[in-house]
Amino acid sequence: MYVICPNRLVYKSGVAGAIGTPSLLSSYISQCPDPISNPADAAMVSYNASTEICPGSSYTPVVTIQNYGSSNLTSANVSVTLNGTTVSTGTYSGNLAPYATATVNSSAFTASTAGALVANVTTSGDASATNGSVNATLNVAPIGTATNATVKVSTDAYGSELTWNIKNSAGTTVASGGPYADQTSAGSFPQADVNFTLVSNECYTINLIDSYGDGFDSGYGDGSFRVQVGGTDLVVFPAWDTEDATKKMATGALGINDASELISMSVFPNPASTNVTVSFEGKGGEYKVAITDLVGRTVASELVANATGSTEVSLSTSDLKAGNYLVTITNGSTTYTQNLMVK
């Protein structure tokens, strides 16, 4: 069931059975504005620009306005404030019919501070100021300070619906993943980590896409997606139950020594039957080598103290059921992961 307002905005109000609940229907109808009653009235419909930027980036507000007057709208002024200070302006000129909408690109500005954005539209003889503004929040992306980045993903039961990518400011994909395997029940299913290298003074865009359109938190388990930099969470996506989600992350000047935290990891034989060997380059300290199932339960593990240089650990797989597993190496707050198949 949908409610279509006089200003042509549409609300999805629920299933047809809700018609039997007059109070629910009335609550949606009450959100509709009154029909046009004045010759001149410019209304703000939506703020449809991205509201997250990298620090110091140029930012261009984009809004949609509507002619809520009975005469054609030929001109209007748009202003945008950030934390109460005007930072951007724009104009509309044309011949906008009653109830018709138009997109206005305001002037670009540079921002390093998050805060409240308020976009306003006015026209000569504007009859109402109450419908002429819309609020949004400008977010500034976090800054990573190391070169080594790791993506950690857990899916719900429908892993085949999830894909993701991370792109730099030139639009080049630097990391991606999915689709993943479906499961037979709801839950949280960790996937193999994806490691990639960051470069200095860059702005990255992280895109999550669900082919079904319900994200990974819509009743089939609890998914998660996070990007760690230098072993620490930098970007964590909140609960997500829509078709796509986007966040940004940035880097400053990165030192070349950060790359020394990376290790070389290999798992063989793969598929395995009776045992598997995990090889890596230790950088000192304690390393935990483990095999976990896709529910996250540890089924085999071994601690290696003061691992330096080429290191090999053998783990038995003879008692494991055939299927897919994850092999992880954990050193402090940093974890490296590869897939393992047991036959």
N, C-alpha and C positions, 0 to 999 in steps of 0.2 A: 504494500500500500504506500502511495506517495501523496504528499501534499504539495500542490503547485500554488505559490503565492501570487498576488497581483503583480509583483515586480519580476515574475518569471523564475524566481529561485525555487528549487525543488528540494524537498526534504523527504528522505526515505524514513517512513514512520513505523514500519513493521509489517508483519504478515497480514493477510486479508482477515484472519480471525480477529485482529485487533479492532475491526470495525465495530464489533460488539461491545467495545469499551469506549463509550463516548468521551470520558474524561481524558483518555490518552489522545484521541483524535483532536479534542479541543486544545490540548496543550501544544500540539504542533501548529494548529491554525492560529493560536494566539501569538506565535512567533512572527507571523507575517505582518509586514507594515501595512498601513492604510493605503488605498489606491491613490494615484496622482490627484492632487487638488490645487496645485499652484503652477503658474507658468514657468518659473525658473527654480530648479532644485537639482543640484549636483550631489550624487550619493557615492560613497566609497563602498565597493563590493568586496574586494579582497586584496590582500598583500600576497602576491604570488612570486616574489623573488626568493632565491635561496637565502636562508637566514643564518648561515654559518660560513665564516671566511677564515682564511689564514691571517695571522697577525700582520698588520701593515699593508694588507692587500687593498687594491682599489675595489670599491663596492658600488653597484648600481641598483638602486631600489626600482622595483617594477610593481605597479598597482593596476587594478581594474576599477574603472569608474562607471557609473550608470547615470543616464539622464532620467531623473525622477520628476521632471517638469513636463507640463502639457505642451510646451513649445520646444522646437528643436534646439538642442544645445550647440552653440557655435564656438564657445571658448570656456576654458576652466583652468584654474591654477592648482597645482599640487605642491605641497611642502612636506618634508619629512624631518622629524626631529629625532635625535639620539640623546637619551637622558635629558630631555628638555631643551637641547640646543639644536637649532635648525642646521642641518648638514647637507640638505639636498632639495632642489626644486625642479619642477617640471610644468609643462603646459599642454593643454589639449586645444586644438583648433580643427574645426570641421563642421559637420552638420549631422549631429547625433539625434536620431529620432527618439521620441518618448519610449522609455524602458530599454532602449538599446544600450550596449556596453562598449567600452573602448579600453585598450591597454595604453598606459602612459609610462614611458621610461624616464625616470628623473635623472638629474645630474649625478655623476660618480663622485665618491669621496673616499678617502683613506681612513681606515679605522683600525685601532689596536686595542680598543676597549669594548667589552660586551655591554649590553644594556637594553633599555626599552626603546623600541622604534614606534613612532606614531606618525601615520600618514594621513594627511588632511587634503580635502578637495573643496574648493569654493568656486562660485561663479557670480557674475554680476546680478544683484537682486536675489541672491540665494535665500529661499524661503525657510530652510531648516539647516541648522548646524549639527543637530544630533545624529543625522545619518551620514555625515561627511567625513568620518574618521574610522580608522581601523588600527589595531595594535598588533605588534609582533615583538619578538625578542631576538636581538642580534647576538649570536654566539661566536666567540673567537676560538679557533681550534687550538688544542694543546700542542706543545713543541717537544719533539723528541731530541735527546742529546747524545744518542749513540748510533752507530751505523747498523747494528744487528737488530732486525725486527722479526717477530714471530707471530703468525696468525693462529689462534686457537679457536676451533669450531666444534660445537656439539649440535647435532640435529635432533628434531623430534622423530616420530616414527616414519615420517615421509621425507627422508633425506634426498630422494630423487628430484624433489621440487626445488631444492636450494642450489643456487650458484652465486658466486661473488667474485669481485675483482677490485683491485687497487690500481689507480692510475695516477701518473704524475701530472704536472701542470701542462705538459704538452699533449696529454691524452693518451700516452703510451702505457699499456698495462705492464706493471712491474710484478704483480702477484695475482693469482686467481685460484679458484677451487670449485669443486662440485661439477655435476650433480653427484650425490652420494647414494649409498644403498638404502633401500626401504627396510623397515623392521616389522616384526609381527605384533608388536604391542607398543603402547605409549611409553615414553621414557626420555632420557637424555643420553645421547649416543656420541661419545667423543670421536673425532676424526683425527687423521694424521696432521701434525703441525706443518705449516708451510713457512719456511724461513726465506727472507729476502734482505737485501742490503739497501739502506737509505743513503741518499746523497745530501750534501749540505745545501741549505737555503732553498728548500723545495716545499711545494704545497701538494699534498696527496689527497685524492678523493676516494673514499671507500664506499662501494656500492654492493648492497645485498638485494638479490632478486629471488622471489618465490613464484614459480610458474603457475601455481594454483591460486595465489593471491591471498593466502592466509598466514604468511610468515611461519615462525616456528614456535609460537606460544598461543595456539588457538584450540587447545584441548587434546592434543596428541602427544604431549610431553613438554619438556622444558628445554628448549634450545638455548644456545649462547654463542656470542661472537665477540672476540676481543683481540686487540693488537697490542702485543708487548714490545717494548723497546728497551734493550739492555736488561731484559728479564723482569721488567716492571710494567704493569698495565698502563697503557697510554690512552687507548680508546676502547670503551666498552659500550656495546649497543644495549639499550634497555629492552624490555619485553616488546616483541615485534609480531604483529598479527595482520599486516597489510601486504600489498603486492611488492613493494620495494622500500628500502630505507637507505639513507645516505649520511655519512659523516665525513669530516675532514681531519687531517693531521698535518703538522708542519715540522720542519727541521731548521735548526740554526746552523752555525759553523761547527762541523763535526771533526773530531780528531781522528787521525789515521790509525791510532792504536786501538780504537774500539773494536776493530775487526778481529783482533787477537782473541776475543772471547769465543769466536766460532770454533766448532770442532768438526772433524771429518768423521761421518758415521756411515757404516755399512752393515747390512744384515744378510747372512747367508748360512745355509742354502735357503732359498725362498721361492717356492713353497718348501716347508720343512716337514719332517716326519718324526724323527726320534730326538733331535736336538737342533739348536740354532746357535750360531756364533755371532756375537755383536762386537764389531771392531770400531774403535774411535781413537782420536788423538787427545789424550788427557792434558790438561793445563795445570794440574796440581789440585789438591783438595780431594774431598770424598765424592764419588759418583755412585748413584744408584741406578742399576740397570734392571728393568722390569718388563714383564709381559702382562698386558691387561686385556680383558675381553671388551667387547663393544658396549657393555653396560658400565665399565669402569672398575671392575673387580680385578685385583692383582692375582694372577695365577702362578707366577714364578718371578723371583727377584734375587739379586745379589748386590752386596755393597762392595765397592772397591776403594780402599783407602789410599790417599796420596798417589793417584794415577797421573803419571807424567809420561808423555810420549805415546808411542803406539801401544794400545791396550786391547786385549781380546777377552771376552767373557762368554762362556758356553752355558746355555740354559737348556734344561730338558723340556721337550715337548711331547714325549711319548704318552703322557697321561691326559693330554688335551684332546678335546673333541675336534673333529675337522671343522674348519671355518676360518673366519677372519679375526685377527687380533692386532694389537698395537704394541710395538716395542719402544720403550721410552728410556732416555738417559737423562737423569736429573743431577745437576750440579748447582747447589745453592738455590737461587730462585729461577734458574734457567732450565728449560726442558726441551729436548730434541726428540722427535718422534718419527718412526717409519712404520708402514703397514707390514704385517706378516700374515701369510696364509699357511695354515696347518692342514696337511692332507692325511 
